[in-house]
Amino acid sequence: MFGECHAHIIMDGKNYKEAVSLHRDGIKEEVIRAHFRKWKELGITFVRDGGDALGVSRRAKKLAPEYGIDYRTPVFAIHKKGHYGGIVGYSFSDWKEYVELVRRAKKEEADFIKIMISGIMKFDAFGVLTEEGISREELCWMLHIAHEEGMCVMAHGNGDKTVRAAIEAEVDTLEHGNYLERDTLELLAKSKTIWIPTLAPTGNLLGCGRFPDEQVRQILNRQMNSIRFAFEKGARIGLGSDSGAYRVPHGQGLLDEYEWMKKAVGQENEMALRERLAESEDWIKTEMRQ
Ligand SMILES: [Zn+2]
């Protein structure tokens, strides 16, 4: 069974505010354990989290061995003050603060550094992000400092310009990466960056009524076409469902992600897809640890 390369154990796939608030007055181990059981039931033995601001993923790391799960976490994600990322981590306003956060994550036994470099999609408006990404210069610094500290970097990024800059700055894994153009996908294919395109949080919205299906379908189709193109160019692609996100349950989310991914690259390429995903997962397992 594949590993889950992008999860949020602090969330529950239903209502993130309620899920997060469960841990506000102290971490509820029972909630974490219930999520681990879901993965275990499906034979998922590798999980990489995206971090949170309440120490939930840090606690989860301590519990994971009881379930036979190799669980990795950045402890918290780091974002520039005033930008997207508050729900999963802490912000910095200058480079001194950024370095302090990177060192704090290391001290708290983070396996890698997670950075936020753009907003998320507006599911009711194809092509639109909640905010533009940070500047090329800023994200170069974020990557450079984390790498200098000996840490790999997982970056949440959408939008062509921002993601292109992140690939050029040698980000280790790129999460989401919606709205990429062909040249950026070609660049990605030539780079060492592993792309985790997270189709499930978009695909699983179809038919739920929260957003107009035709907008959701356009976002999904665009991302699936990008995946197919990058796959054919030989890009390193990994499987992560963003489980915990709305309508993406832990465990089942990964199975959904695989189905969407198979649709993207074409059933006839399944064997090659499996191989590609396994190679990416192996790299993450081997390299993304302190
Ligand atoms: Zn995520």
Boltz pocket constraint, residues with backbone or C-beta under 6 A from the ligand:
constraints:
  - pocket:
      binder: B
      contacts: [[A, 6], [A, 7], [A, 8], [A, 50], [A, 242]]
      max_distance: 6.0
